[in-house]
């Protein structure tokens, strides 16, 4: 079969009623039996009784992928491992900290292990893909040398003793690449091919890398930390990335009410990069974009990316890529022509 036929087959499977979904349709507002038969443990968290979902299939695989049942709500719950929800179709509405959060088709949310949430009842069009991950598997994905919203979120989840009531949303409904990668992932998941488990991990690693890129280069990410300081830090980082050409540390410190040295130290300790490093990362990314997608001269690119002079651009670019800007541009052109 070709890819279009594969997708038709996949979606026929995703939209077909499961045995549980047929039961929920004939028994409106029923909850999953796992909540009533005692198979899902209860615990008290933040003064509230909730269900704690332990995914035992992680004992045999680093990832567990499933489609959430439609036509039934989920009461307040948490997962014992980080989990990801991808909205394949329709929408999904959660209640987190008494606030409704709605994701649309194509959006992604990573939930930390203490995010108490309810889920409103999904309808026919609402296909929600739920992926639960081992911590050791997530650690293996953090080998990329980067500090951005997703990598910092995962690092805090794996290594921090702070609160784990945090979640991060990627508004990727317009990303055809993300959708295609999830389709490839699901095609492998529902197949009976040899090496399917290796293929699933391969596609998930590509999804993770693409989300790292999105978190570093695009304003499509919402991160929600349980403590005000962390939220403030990431608001500051977003401000730097959106105003990197004209902002300086003095203006930034005044804007957010911090002393310059304290703010620089705060960013370094909490985000892994100083103010100058965040600003330079954004400038270099802009230079790379111009080199690949424009015919501007190096002098023009330096000015557009906010460099004080061309020599500074040469030095910083070579530090990052091990070559000069023109060499990089020629390398990309050679690859495109082969």
C-alpha positions in Angstrom: 0.0 0.0 0.0 1.1 3.6 -0.5 1.2 6.2 2.3 -2.3 7.6 1.6 -3.8 4.1 1.7 -1.9 3.4 4.9 -3.3 6.6 6.5 -6.9 5.6 5.5 -6.4 2.2 7.1 -4.9 3.8 10.2 -7.8 6.3 10.6 -10.4 3.6 10.0 -8.8 1.8 13.0 -8.6 4.9 15.2 -12.2 5.9 14.6 -13.7 2.4 14.9 -15.5 1.8 18.2 -13.6 -0.3 20.7 -15.5 -2.6 23.1 -15.1 -0.1 25.9 -16.3 2.8 23.7 -19.4 0.8 22.7 -20.1 0.3 26.4 -19.8 4.0 27.2 -22.1 4.9 24.3 -24.8 2.5 25.7 -24.1 3.6 29.3 -23.8 7.4 29.2 -21.5 9.1 31.7 -20.1 5.8 32.8 -16.5 5.7 34.1 -13.8 3.2 33.2 -14.1 0.0 35.3 -10.6 0.5 36.5 -11.8 3.4 38.7 -14.7 1.4 40.3 -13.1 -2.0 40.7 -10.2 -0.9 42.8 -7.5 -1.8 40.2 -6.3 1.9 40.0 -4.9 3.0 43.4 -6.1 6.2 45.1 -4.0 8.7 47.0 -4.2 12.1 48.6 -2.2 14.8 46.8 -2.5 18.5 47.7 -5.4 17.7 50.0 -7.4 16.0 47.1 -8.2 12.4 46.6 -7.1 11.4 43.1 -6.3 8.2 41.1 -2.7 7.4 40.4 -2.2 5.5 37.1 0.7 3.1 37.0 1.5 1.9 33.5 2.7 -1.7 34.1 3.5 -2.2 30.4 6.6 0.0 30.9 8.1 -3.0 32.6 8.6 -4.6 29.1 8.9 -1.5 26.9 10.3 2.1 27.4 7.2 3.5 25.7 3.5 2.6 25.9 1.2 4.0 23.3 -2.6 3.8 23.3 -5.7 5.6 22.1 -7.7 7.1 25.0 -11.3 5.9 25.1 -13.9 8.3 23.8 -17.4 8.9 25.3 -16.2 8.8 28.9 -14.6 11.4 31.2 -11.6 10.8 33.4 -11.8 11.8 37.0 -9.0 13.7 38.8 -5.8 11.6 38.2 -2.1 11.6 37.8 0.4 9.3 36.1 3.4 7.8 37.9 5.5 8.6 34.8 5.7 11.5 32.4 3.1 11.2 29.8 2.4 12.9 26.5 -1.0 13.5 24.8 -1.2 14.2 21.1 -4.5 15.3 19.7 -4.8 13.4 16.4 -8.2 14.7 15.7 -10.9 16.9 17.2 -10.0 18.4 20.6 -9.4 17.5 24.2 -10.4 19.6 27.3 -8.7 19.2 30.6 -9.3 20.8 34.0 -6.0 21.7 35.6 -5.9 23.7 38.8 -9.6 24.6 38.3 -8.9 26.0 34.9 -10.0 24.6 31.6 -7.2 23.9 29.1 -8.3 22.9 25.6 -5.9 21.3 23.0 -6.8 21.2 19.4 -5.9 18.7 16.6 -2.1 18.6 16.2 -1.3 20.0 19.7 0.9 18.2 22.2 1.1 18.3 25.9 3.8 16.8 28.2 2.5 16.2 31.8 4.8 15.9 34.8 4.1 13.3 37.4 2.0 15.4 39.8 -0.2 17.3 37.4 -3.7 16.6 38.7 -6.1 16.9 35.9 -9.6 15.8 34.9 -10.5 15.2 31.3 -13.9 16.1 29.8 -15.7 13.4 27.8 -14.3 13.1 24.3 -16.8 12.9 21.4 -16.5 10.8 18.2 -14.0 13.1 16.4 -11.7 13.4 19.4 -8.9 11.0 18.9 -6.3 11.4 21.7 -3.0 9.5 21.6 -1.5 8.8 25.0 2.2 8.0 25.4 3.7 7.1 28.7 7.5 6.9 29.0 10.2 5.5 31.3 12.4 8.0 32.9 15.5 6.2 31.7 14.2 6.5 28.1 13.7 10.2 28.5 17.2 10.6 29.8 18.6 8.9 26.7 16.8 11.5 24.6 18.6 14.4 26.4 21.9 13.8 24.7 21.4 16.8 22.4 23.4 19.8 23.6 20.6 22.4 24.0 18.9 24.4 26.7 15.3 25.3 25.8 11.8 25.0 27.2 11.4 21.2 26.5 14.9 20.1 27.6 14.7 22.2 30.8 11.2 20.9 31.5 12.4 17.3 31.1 15.5 17.9 33.2 13.5 19.4 36.0 11.2 16.4 35.9 14.0 13.8 36.0 16.5 15.5 38.3 14.8 18.1 40.4 13.4 17.6 43.9 11.1 20.6 43.4 7.3 20.3 42.7 6.3 18.2 39.7 3.0 19.9 39.1 4.2 21.2 35.7 3.2 20.8 32.1 4.2 22.1 28.7 2.0 22.6 25.7 3.2 22.7 22.0 0.7 24.5 19.8 1.7 22.4 16.7 -1.7 22.1 15.0 -0.1 23.7 11.9 3.0 21.5 11.8 2.7 19.0 9.0 6.0 17.5 10.0 4.8 16.7 13.5 1.6 15.1 12.2 3.5 13.0 9.7 5.9 11.8 12.3 3.0 10.7 14.6 1.3 9.0 11.7 4.5 7.0 11.0 4.8 6.2 14.8 1.2 5.0 14.9 1.5 2.9 11.7 4.4 1.1 13.3 2.5 0.7 16.6 -0.5 -1.0 15.0 1.6 -3.1 12.6 3.0 -6.6 13.2 6.3 -6.0 11.4 9.6 -7.2 12.7 11.6 -4.5 14.6 8.5 -2.4 15.2 9.6 -1.5 18.7 12.9 -0.2 17.4 11.0 1.8 14.7 8.6 3.2 17.3 11.6 4.5 19.4 13.2 5.9 16.3 10.1 7.9 15.3 9.6 9.1 18.8 13.1 10.4 19.0 12.5 12.3 15.8 9.3 13.8 17.3 11.4 14.8 20.4 14.1 16.4 18.3 11.5 18.3 16.3 9.9 19.6 19.5 13.3 20.7 20.7 13.7 22.7 17.5 10.2 24.2 17.9 10.9 25.1 21.5 14.1 26.9 20.5 13.0 28.6 17.3 9.3 29.3 17.4 6.8 30.9 19.7 4.4 27.9 19.8 5.1 26.8 23.3 3.3 27.3 26.6 5.0 26.1 29.8 3.2 26.1 33.1 5.2 25.7 36.3 3.7 25.4 39.7 6.0 28.0 41.3 5.8 31.7 40.4 9.6 32.1 40.1 9.9 29.4 37.4 7.0 30.9 35.4 8.7 34.3 35.7 12.0 33.0 34.5 10.5 31.5 31.4 8.5 34.6 30.7 11.9 36.5 30.8 13.5 33.9 28.4 10.6 34.3 26.0 11.0 38.1 26.1 14.7 37.9 25.4 14.0 35.5 22.4 11.3 37.8 21.0 13.4 41.0 21.5 16.9 39.8 21.2 18.0 42.4 18.6 17.5 45.5 20.8 17.3 44.2 24.4 20.2 44.4 26.8 20.7 43.1 30.4 20.2 46.6 31.9 16.9 47.2 30.2 15.7 43.6 31.0 16.6 43.9 34.7 14.8 47.2 35.0 11.7 45.8 33.1 11.4 42.8 35.5 12.6 44.5 38.7 15.9 42.6 39.2 19.5 43.7 39.8 21.5 43.0 36.7 24.0 40.5 38.3 21.2 38.7 40.2 19.1 38.3 37.0 22.1 37.0 35.0 22.9 34.5 37.8 19.2 33.5 38.0 19.0 32.8 34.3 22.2 30.7 34.4 21.2 28.6 37.4 17.5 28.1 36.3 17.7 27.9 32.5 21.3 26.8 32.0 22.3 29.8 29.9 23.2 33.4 30.8 21.5 36.4 29.2 24.3 36.8 26.6 24.2 33.1 25.8 20.4 33.1 25.2 20.7 36.3 23.1 23.6 34.9 21.1 21.8 31.5 20.5 18.9 33.4 19.0 21.1 35.6 16.9 23.0 32.6 15.5 19.8 30.8 14.7 18.7 33.9 12.8 22.0 34.0 10.9 21.6 30.3 9.9 18.1 31.0 8.6 19.3 33.9 6.5 22.2 31.8 5.1 19.9 29.0 4.0 16.8 31.0 2.9 18.1 34.3 1.5 20.7 35.9 -0.7 21.7 38.6 1.7 25.4 39.3 2.0 27.2 38.4 5.3 27.4 42.1 6.1 23.6 42.5 5.7 22.9 39.4 7.7 25.1 40.6 10.5 23.1 43.9 10.7 19.7 42.1 10.5 20.7 39.7 13.3 21.8 42.4 15.6 25.6 41.9 15.5 27.7 45.0 16.1 30.1 44.1 13.3 30.9 41.4 10.8 34.0 40.1 12.7 31.8 39.3 15.7 29.5 37.3 13.6 32.4 35.3 12.0 33.8 34.5 15.5 30.5 33.4 17.1 29.4 31.5 14.1 32.6 29.5 13.9 32.5 28.8 17.6 29.1 27.2 17.0 29.5 25.4 13.7 33.2 25.1 13.3 33.2 27.0 9.9 32.6 30.5 8.6 29.2 31.6 7.4 30.0 31.5 3.7 31.4 28.0 4.1 28.2 26.9 5.8 26.1 28.5 3.0 28.1 26.7 0.3 27.9 23.4 2.2 24.1 23.7 2.3 24.0 24.5 -1.4 26.2 21.6 -2.3 23.9 19.2 -0.4 20.8 20.6 -2.1 22.4 20.1 -5.5 23.5 16.5 -5.0 
